[in-house]
Amino acid sequence: MKVMFKIKGLDCANCANQLENQIQKIEGVENASISFFTEKMIVEYTDGQKEEMIAKVKKLIKKQEPDVSIEEI
């Protein structure tokens, strides 16, 4: 399954890359892709794990990049 987010507040492409790598380590996440230029993030996750995965992703983002916000689209 895939879910797409609008990701706002990233400072640079390197920050996006580091965040992407950290999100991919979350249990239930199969793949994550962040485009700094389009401000979009796609997360592929294990079927049936959507709410838990979103909560973990939001927690990680707040810890790593406190000024960044995400919104499902």
N, CA, C and O atoms as a GROMACS GRO file, in nm:
protein
  292
    1MET      N    1   0.084  -0.118   0.000
    1MET     CA    2   0.000   0.000   0.000
    1MET      C    3   0.088   0.124   0.000
    1MET      O    4   0.201   0.123   0.050
    2LYS      N    5   0.035   0.232  -0.057
    2LYS     CA    6   0.108   0.358  -0.063
    2LYS      C    7   0.022   0.470  -0.007
    2LYS      O    8  -0.101   0.467  -0.016
    3VAL      N    9   0.088   0.568   0.051
    3VAL     CA   10   0.020   0.690   0.094
    3VAL      C   11   0.109   0.808   0.057
    3VAL      O   12   0.231   0.800   0.069
    4MET      N   13   0.046   0.917   0.012
    4MET     CA   14   0.122   1.035  -0.030
    4MET      C   15   0.094   1.150   0.068
    4MET      O   16  -0.018   1.169   0.114
    5PHE      N   17   0.200   1.226   0.096
    5PHE     CA   18   0.190   1.339   0.187
    5PHE      C   19   0.247   1.464   0.122
    5PHE      O   20   0.337   1.456   0.038
    6LYS      N   21   0.195   1.578   0.162
    6LYS     CA   22   0.256   1.708   0.134
    6LYS      C   23   0.348   1.733   0.252
    6LYS      O   24   0.303   1.727   0.367
    7ILE      N   25   0.474   1.760   0.227
    7ILE     CA   26   0.571   1.781   0.335
    7ILE      C   27   0.621   1.925   0.326
    7ILE      O   28   0.678   1.965   0.225
    8LYS      N   29   0.601   2.001   0.433
    8LYS     CA   30   0.633   2.144   0.432
    8LYS      C   31   0.739   2.175   0.537
    8LYS      O   32   0.740   2.117   0.646
    9GLY      N   33   0.828   2.267   0.503
    9GLY     CA   34   0.925   2.317   0.599
    9GLY      C   35   1.063   2.257   0.591
    9GLY      O   36   1.148   2.288   0.674
   10LEU      N   37   1.089   2.171   0.492
   10LEU     CA   38   1.224   2.116   0.478
   10LEU      C   39   1.319   2.225   0.431
   10LEU      O   40   1.284   2.305   0.343
   11ASP      N   41   1.438   2.229   0.489
   11ASP     CA   42   1.534   2.334   0.457
   11ASP      C   43   1.619   2.304   0.334
   11ASP      O   44   1.658   2.396   0.262
   12CYS      N   45   1.647   2.175   0.310
   12CYS     CA   46   1.736   2.143   0.199
   12CYS      C   47   1.715   2.000   0.151
   12CYS      O   48   1.651   1.920   0.218
   13ALA      N   49   1.769   1.970   0.034
   13ALA     CA   50   1.756   1.836  -0.023
   13ALA      C   51   1.829   1.733   0.062
   13ALA      O   52   1.785   1.618   0.072
   14ASN      N   53   1.939   1.771   0.124
   14ASN     CA   54   2.012   1.679   0.210
   14ASN      C   55   1.928   1.639   0.332
   14ASN      O   56   1.929   1.524   0.373
   15CYS      N   57   1.856   1.736   0.388
   15CYS     CA   58   1.766   1.707   0.500
   15CYS      C   59   1.659   1.606   0.456
   15CYS      O   60   1.625   1.514   0.530
   16ALA      N   61   1.606   1.625   0.337
   16ALA     CA   62   1.505   1.533   0.283
   16ALA      C   63   1.562   1.394   0.269
   16ALA      O   64   1.495   1.296   0.302
   17ASN      N   65   1.684   1.383   0.220
   17ASN     CA   66   1.749   1.254   0.202
   17ASN      C   67   1.771   1.183   0.336
   17ASN      O   68   1.745   1.064   0.348
   18GLN      N   69   1.818   1.257   0.435
   18GLN     CA   70   1.842   1.198   0.567
   18GLN      C   71   1.710   1.153   0.630
   18GLN      O   72   1.704   1.046   0.690
   19LEU      N   73   1.607   1.233   0.617
   19LEU     CA   74   1.476   1.199   0.671
   19LEU      C   75   1.421   1.074   0.601
   19LEU      O   76   1.366   0.985   0.666
   20GLU      N   77   1.435   1.070   0.471
   20GLU     CA   78   1.391   0.954   0.393
   20GLU      C   79   1.457   0.826   0.444
   20GLU      O   80   1.390   0.724   0.462
   21ASN      N   81   1.588   0.832   0.466
   21ASN     CA   82   1.662   0.715   0.516
   21ASN      C   83   1.612   0.671   0.653
   21ASN      O   84   1.600   0.551   0.679
   22GLN      N   85   1.582   0.765   0.740
   22GLN     CA   86   1.533   0.733   0.875
   22GLN      C   87   1.392   0.673   0.869
   22GLN      O   88   1.362   0.579   0.942
   23ILE      N   89   1.307   0.727   0.784
   23ILE     CA   90   1.169   0.676   0.771
   23ILE      C   91   1.170   0.532   0.721
   23ILE      O   92   1.087   0.451   0.764
   24GLN      N   93   1.262   0.499   0.631
   24GLN     CA   94   1.269   0.363   0.577
   24GLN      C   95   1.305   0.260   0.684
   24GLN      O   96   1.282   0.141   0.662
   25LYS      N   97   1.358   0.302   0.797
   25LYS     CA   98   1.395   0.211   0.905
   25LYS      C   99   1.278   0.181   0.999
   25LYS      O  100   1.289   0.094   1.085
   26ILE      N  101   1.168   0.254   0.984
   26ILE     CA  102   1.052   0.234   1.071
   26ILE      C  103   0.986   0.101   1.038
   26ILE      O  104   0.968   0.065   0.921
   27GLU      N  105   0.950   0.027   1.144
   27GLU     CA  106   0.881  -0.100   1.126
   27GLU      C  107   0.747  -0.077   1.057
   27GLU      O  108   0.670   0.010   1.098
   28GLY      N  109   0.719  -0.154   0.954
   28GLY     CA  110   0.595  -0.140   0.878
   28GLY      C  111   0.613  -0.058   0.751
   28GLY      O  112   0.526  -0.062   0.664
   29VAL      N  113   0.724   0.016   0.740
   29VAL     CA  114   0.752   0.094   0.619
   29VAL      C  115   0.838   0.010   0.525
   29VAL      O  116   0.945  -0.037   0.563
   30GLU      N  117   0.789  -0.007   0.404
   30GLU     CA  118   0.863  -0.083   0.304
   30GLU      C  119   0.956   0.006   0.223
   30GLU      O  120   1.066  -0.035   0.186
   31ASN      N  121   0.911   0.129   0.196
   31ASN     CA  122   0.992   0.224   0.119
   31ASN      C  123   0.939   0.365   0.145
   31ASN      O  124   0.821   0.386   0.173
   32ALA      N  125   1.030   0.461   0.136
   32ALA     CA  126   0.991   0.602   0.151
   32ALA      C  127   1.067   0.684   0.048
   32ALA      O  128   1.184   0.659   0.021
   33SER      N  129   0.999   0.781  -0.009
   33SER     CA  130   1.059   0.868  -0.110
   33SER      C  131   1.013   1.011  -0.083
   33SER      O  132   0.894   1.039  -0.078
   34ILE      N  133   1.111   1.102  -0.067
   34ILE     CA  134   1.079   1.242  -0.044
   34ILE      C  135   1.138   1.325  -0.157
   34ILE      O  136   1.257   1.313  -0.188
   35SER      N  137   1.055   1.409  -0.217
   35SER     CA  138   1.102   1.503  -0.319
   35SER      C  139   1.106   1.641  -0.256
   35SER      O  140   1.002   1.699  -0.225
   36PHE      N  141   1.226   1.693  -0.237
   36PHE     CA  142   1.243   1.826  -0.178
   36PHE      C  143   1.178   1.933  -0.265
   36PHE      O  144   1.116   2.026  -0.214
   37PHE      N  145   1.194   1.920  -0.396
   37PHE     CA  146   1.147   2.024  -0.488
   37PHE      C  147   0.995   2.029  -0.502
   37PHE      O  148   0.938   2.137  -0.514
   38THR      N  149   0.929   1.913  -0.502
   38THR     CA  150   0.783   1.912  -0.515
   38THR      C  151   0.713   1.910  -0.380
   38THR      O  152   0.590   1.920  -0.372
   39GLU      N  153   0.791   1.897  -0.271
   39GLU     CA  154   0.739   1.889  -0.135
   39GLU      C  155   0.639   1.776  -0.119
   39GLU      O  156   0.533   1.792  -0.058
   40LYS      N  157   0.674   1.659  -0.176
   40LYS     CA  158   0.588   1.541  -0.164
   40LYS      C  159   0.668   1.425  -0.107
   40LYS      O  160   0.787   1.409  -0.133
   41MET      N  161   0.598   1.344  -0.029
   41MET     CA  162   0.657   1.224   0.028
   41MET      C  163   0.563   1.108   0.001
   41MET      O  164   0.442   1.118   0.024
   42ILE      N  165   0.618   0.999  -0.049
   42ILE     CA  166   0.540   0.877  -0.071
   42ILE      C  167   0.597   0.771   0.022
   42ILE      O  168   0.718   0.746   0.024
   43VAL      N  169   0.509   0.708   0.097
   43VAL     CA  170   0.550   0.601   0.187
   43VAL      C  171   0.475   0.474   0.149
   43VAL      O  172   0.352   0.473   0.143
   44GLU      N  173   0.551   0.367   0.123
   44GLU     CA  174   0.492   0.236   0.099
   44GLU      C  175   0.499   0.160   0.230
   44GLU      O  176   0.602   0.159   0.297
   45TYR      N  177   0.388   0.097   0.267
   45TYR     CA  178   0.381   0.033   0.398
   45TYR      C  179   0.312  -0.102   0.390
   45TYR      O  180   0.243  -0.134   0.293
   46THR      N  181   0.332  -0.180   0.496
   46THR     CA  182   0.271  -0.311   0.507
   46THR      C  183   0.120  -0.295   0.518
   46THR      O  184   0.071  -0.209   0.592
   47ASP      N  185   0.048  -0.376   0.445
   47ASP     CA  186  -0.099  -0.371   0.445
   47ASP      C  187  -0.154  -0.379   0.587
   47ASP      O  188  -0.112  -0.464   0.666
   48GLY      N  189  -0.248  -0.292   0.619
   48GLY     CA  190  -0.313  -0.293   0.749
   48GLY      C  191  -0.239  -0.217   0.857
   48GLY      O  192  -0.281  -0.220   0.973
   49GLN      N  193  -0.132  -0.149   0.824
   49GLN     CA  194  -0.050  -0.080   0.922
   49GLN      C  195  -0.054   0.072   0.905
   49GLN      O  196   0.031   0.142   0.960
   50LYS      N  197  -0.151   0.125   0.832
   50LYS     CA  198  -0.149   0.266   0.794
   50LYS      C  199  -0.146   0.362   0.912
   50LYS      O  200  -0.057   0.446   0.921
   51GLU      N  201  -0.241   0.352   1.003
   51GLU     CA  202  -0.250   0.448   1.114
   51GLU      C  203  -0.126   0.442   1.203
   51GLU      O  204  -0.072   0.545   1.244
   52GLU      N  205  -0.081   0.320   1.234
   52GLU     CA  206   0.038   0.302   1.317
   52GLU      C  207   0.161   0.359   1.248
   52GLU      O  208   0.244   0.426   1.311
   53MET      N  209   0.173   0.332   1.118
   53MET     CA  210   0.288   0.381   1.040
   53MET      C  211   0.288   0.534   1.034
   53MET      O  212   0.393   0.595   1.051
   54ILE      N  213   0.173   0.596   1.011
   54ILE     CA  214   0.164   0.742   1.004
   54ILE      C  215   0.205   0.804   1.138
   54ILE      O  216   0.277   0.903   1.141
   55ALA      N  217   0.160   0.745   1.247
   55ALA     CA  218   0.196   0.797   1.380
   55ALA      C  219   0.347   0.790   1.401
   55ALA      O  220   0.406   0.884   1.454
   56LYS      N  221   0.408   0.680   1.361
   56LYS     CA  222   0.554   0.664   1.377
   56LYS      C  223   0.630   0.763   1.289
   56LYS      O  224   0.731   0.819   1.331
   57VAL      N  225   0.582   0.782   1.167
   57VAL     CA  226   0.648   0.876   1.074
   57VAL      C  227   0.640   1.018   1.130
   57VAL      O  228   0.739   1.090   1.129
   58LYS      N  229   0.522   1.058   1.177
   58LYS     CA  230   0.506   1.193   1.233
   58LYS      C  231   0.596   1.214   1.354
   58LYS      O  232   0.656   1.321   1.370
   59LYS      N  233   0.605   1.114   1.440
   59LYS     CA  234   0.690   1.123   1.560
   59LYS      C  235   0.836   1.140   1.520
   59LYS      O  236   0.907   1.223   1.577
   60LEU      N  237   0.881   1.061   1.423
   60LEU     CA  238   1.020   1.070   1.377
   60LEU      C  239   1.049   1.205   1.316
   60LEU      O  240   1.153   1.264   1.342
   61ILE      N  241   0.958   1.255   1.234
   61ILE     CA  242   0.978   1.385   1.170
   61ILE      C  243   0.986   1.496   1.274
   61ILE      O  244   1.072   1.583   1.265
   62LYS      N  245   0.898   1.494   1.374
   62LYS     CA  246   0.901   1.597   1.480
   62LYS      C  247   1.033   1.592   1.555
   62LYS      O  248   1.085   1.696   1.596
   63LYS      N  249   1.087   1.473   1.575
   63LYS     CA  250   1.214   1.459   1.647
   63LYS      C  251   1.332   1.508   1.562
   63LYS      O  252   1.418   1.580   1.612
   64GLN      N  253   1.335   1.469   1.435
   64GLN     CA  254   1.446   1.502   1.347
   64GLN      C  255   1.439   1.644   1.291
   64GLN      O  256   1.540   1.714   1.284
   65GLU      N  257   1.320   1.687   1.254
   65GLU     CA  258   1.299   1.818   1.189
   65GLU      C  259   1.176   1.884   1.251
   65GLU      O  260   1.068   1.876   1.193
   66PRO      N  261   1.189   1.947   1.367
   66PRO     CA  262   1.073   2.001   1.440
   66PRO      C  263   0.987   2.101   1.362
   66PRO      O  264   0.868   2.115   1.391
   67ASP      N  265   1.044   2.170   1.263
   67ASP     CA  266   0.968   2.270   1.187
   67ASP      C  267   0.894   2.212   1.067
   67ASP      O  268   0.822   2.284   0.998
   68VAL      N  269   0.911   2.084   1.042
   68VAL     CA  270   0.850   2.020   0.926
   68VAL      C  271   0.714   1.965   0.964
   68VAL      O  272   0.695   1.908   1.072
   69SER      N  273   0.618   1.983   0.872
   69SER     CA  274   0.484   1.927   0.892
   69SER      C  275   0.445   1.843   0.770
   69SER      O  276   0.489   1.870   0.658
   70ILE      N  277   0.363   1.741   0.794
   70ILE     CA  278   0.314   1.660   0.682
   70ILE      C  279   0.162   1.654   0.687
   70ILE      O  280   0.100   1.662   0.793
   71GLU      N  281   0.105   1.641   0.568
   71GLU     CA  282  -0.040   1.632   0.554
   71GLU      C  283  -0.069   1.532   0.444
   71GLU      O  284  -0.016   1.542   0.333
   72GLU      N  285  -0.154   1.436   0.475
   72GLU     CA  286  -0.188   1.334   0.376
   72GLU      C  287  -0.268   1.397   0.260
   72GLU      O  288  -0.358   1.478   0.282
   73ILE      N  289  -0.232   1.358   0.137
   73ILE     CA  290  -0.305   1.408   0.020
   73ILE      C  291  -0.358   1.293  -0.063
   73ILE      O  292  -0.422   1.315  -0.166
   0.00000   0.00000   0.00000
